Amino acid sequence: MSYSLILVSLVVVFFCVLYGAIQVGRYVGKRDHSDEGGSRSGAAAIEASVFALLGLLVAFTFSGASQRMVERRNLLVQEVNAIGTAWLRIDMINAADQPGLREQFRRYVDERINYYRNVADLDQRDVIANNVGAIQKEIWASSMQAATRSTPPFAAAYASAVNEMFDVSTAQTVAQKVHPPIVTYLFLAILAVVCGYFVGLNLAKGGRGGFIHQALYALVMTTALYIIIDFEFPRIGVIRIDQNDALLVAQRDSMNDPPGQSQQR
């Protein structure tokens, strides 16, 4: 399933709906002649309130989406650092157990890279997350066995690093699934359509209504909603954080056996 194609299709549909709402507003405005007295001022107050609510909701949704994207990016950096620390601390445990643990670590990082590359595929990423969980259990079981054959202070430091590596991974997996309720976006879209109706109404009342004015509102609101969704899912649209995955790939490339062990193998 191509989520990028779905997103683009939704953008096109939403633009058409907004433009249609403006046309409906223009049609009603041209047929409505009750424009005198206090009725118009009262309607203007209602319209101003609705537009203010739309602006406030867009601002809060935009801010929240961008903040969540930054948090996911920061978690990825933390995960790379945690993996690097745990990898280095393998040297602190029993030498005979180190080769097997290093191989498990490499498999683990390979799966984490695979997870990020498929994070936009909701079904596939859950399968990969389960594989990651299975490897985590293998690493932990092997680590506990190795700890019993290692110097206690060194074993404790290594176990702490492994635990931190797993914790950050879990936090990142959860962060990928944290989004505002779908009703938030539905309400935002409905509010934009209502405001589009008011735009058409006012264009008709003012004797204006050129194509540029109508298309500009529809384009601006559609773009704003697209950017918000793009921030929420920064791997399926224009706004992307894929370049951050290079940090994890670089970490994987550096995970080589020490010279002595590589010769033995």
N, C-alpha and C positions, 0 to 999 in steps of 0.2 A: 504494500500500500504506500503510495507516494503522498506523504503528508504535505510536502511543498505544493503539489498540484491541488490538493484539497484547500490549502490556505489561499492560494491564488484564486481559486474558484469562488470561495467565500467572499473575497475582496470584491470581485466583479459583481457578484449577486448583491452585496450590500450597497455598492455604488449605485446600481440600478434601482434598488429599493429607495434609497435616499432621494435620488433624482425623481422617482415617481411620486414620493411624498411631497416634494416641492410642487410638482405639477398639479397634484390634488389641491394643495393650498392655493395655488393661483386660480384654479377653476372655482373653488368656493369663494375666494375673495372677489372675483369678478361678478359673481352672481349675488353676493351679499351687499346690500346698500345701506345697512344699518351702521353707518360710520360716524354718526353725529353724537355730540354730547358726551356725557360721562361714560357711556358704554365703551367707547374706544380707549379711554384712559384706564378703565378697569381691566380691559383685555390686555393692554400694554403692560400693566403691573404683573399679571399672571405670566405673560410671555417672558418678562424679564426674570421672574423667579425660576422658570423652567430652564432658561438659558444659563442662569447662574448655577443651578444644580448640575447641569450637564458639564459646565466647566470645572466645577469642584470634583465631580466624579472622575472625569478624565484625568485631572491632576493627581488625585490620590491613586488611581489605578496605575497610571504611568509611573509614578514614583515607586510604588510597591513592586511593580514588575522589574524595574531597573535595579532595585535593591536586591531582589532575589537572584538576578543574574550575577551581580557582583559577589554575592555570598557563595554561589555555586563555583565561581571562578576561584575564589579564595580557598574554598574547600579542596579544590583540585591541587592547588599549590601545597596546602597542608598535607594532602595525601602523598604527594611526591616526596616531600621532606620526611614524612613518617616512614615511607618505604625505604628511602635512602639510609635513614638512621638504623632501622631494623636490619637491613642488609649488612651494614658495617659491623653491627654488634654480633653477627654470626661468628666473627673471629673470637668472641669471648667465651664460647662454649667448647665442649669436648671436640677435639680435632676430628675424630672418627665420624662424628655426626654432621659435620659441616657440609660435605659434598651433597648429601641427600637433601638437606634443608635448602641449599642454594638452588638445586634443581626445582624444588617445590616453589620457591620464591619466584623463579623465572616463569613457571607455569601460571602462578597467581597474577603476576604483572601482565602477562600476555592476555589473560582473561579480562583484566581491568581495562586494558587498551581496547579489546574487542567490545566491551560493554559501552564505552564512550562512543565508539564508532557506530554503534547500533542503538544509541539511546533514543533516537527519534522513532524507532520501531518498537512500539509499546509491548508487543507480544514477545519479540525476540530478546529485548533487553531483560525481561523477567526470566527467561530461560537462562541467559548468561549470568544473571544475578544468582540463580540457584547453583550454577556451576562454580561461581566464585565462593559461595557459601560452603560448598563441599570441599574445595581446596583449602579454605580457611580452617576447616576442621582437621584436615590432614596436617597442615602446618602446625596447628596447636598441639595435636597429639604427638607429633614428632618432637616438637620443642619441649614438651613436658618430659618426654623420655630422655632427651639430651640433657635437660636441666639436672636430672638426677645423677648424671655422670660428669657434671661440671662443677666448678668452684661456685658455691652458693651466691656470693655477691655479684659475680659476673652473670650467673644464670638469671638472677632477679632483674638485672639491668636489661638483659636481652628480652626476657619475657615482658617487661614493661613496654619496650619498644614495639614488640609484636602486637601487644594489646592496643597500643595507640594506633598502629597501622590499621587494625580491624575496625576500631571505633570511628576513625575518619572515613573509612570506606562506607560504613553503615550510614553515617551522617550524610555523605554525598548521595547515596542511593535514595534516602528519604527526601533530600532536598530536590531531587529530580522530579519527585511526585507531588511536591507542595505547590498548589496553585489556588487562586481564589475560586469560590464556588461558581459553577457555570451560570447561576442566576445573576451574578454580578455583571457578566458580559452581556447577558440577555437584556438586563435592565438598561445597561449603557447603550446598547443598540436601539432599543425601543425609544429611549429618551432622545437619541440623535434623530430618529425618524420623526418623532413628535416636533422637535425643533425644526426639522426640514419642512414640515407642514406649515409652521409659523413663518418660516422664511418665505415660502411661496405666497402665503396670505399677505404678508407685508409688501412683497414686491407687487402684487396685484393692486393693493390699496394705494401704493405710491405711484402707480402708473408706470412702473418699471418692470423688469423681468427678463433682461437679456440672458442669453445662453451662458455667458461668462459668469454672471453672478450665481446662477443656479449650479452650474458645474463646479464652480470654485468651492462652494459650501460642501457639496457631496464629496469632492476630492479631498478636501482638508479633513473632514470627519472620517472618511474611509482610511486615509493615511494614518491618522492618529490611532484608530483602533487596530490597524495592521501593525504599527510599531509596538503597541502594548502587547499584542499577542506574540510578536517576534521576540520581545524581551522575555516573555514567559517560556518560549521554546526556542532558545537561541541557536539551535542546531538544524532547523528546518527551513529557515527563511534567509533574509538578507543579513540580519544581525547574527553573527556567529562567534562562538568561542572555541571553534575547532583548533585554532592555532595554539591554544593552551595545552592541547593534548601532546604537542611536541615535547613538553617537559617530561611527561610520563614515558614517551618513546625514548627520549634521551637517557632517562634513568634506566630503562630496560637495556639499552645498548651498553651501558656501563657495568652491567651485572655479569661480569666475567669471573671465572675461577682465579684464585691466586696462582702465580706462576708455578709454584711447587705442586699444587694439586692438579692443575691442568696437565702437567707432564705425567703425573702418576696415572691419570685417567687415559 
